[in-house]
Amino acid sequence: MANTKSAAKRARQTERRTLNNRRALTMVKSQLKSVRVALASGNKETAKAAAQSFVSALDKAVKSGRVHSNSAARHKSNVSKALAQLA
């Protein structure tokens, strides 16, 4: 329990930010799962659509500072390599 007003405010801010961070990261992770499932199925069109939505979610997470840009670049590179191997 916070002892001061400022500490209580910080606790409230942390709670909100934690929820927003968790929401963004969960979205990225679930999109990545859908890409992996689509790649495993072997259907190129489905995989391409899933990859596109994954990259979009990843870019939004990077833009808001929730994911590091190098990490996002690595994920995008790996997904594009996997898509190229489907051809």
Beta strands, then each sheet from edge to edge (+ up, - down):
end
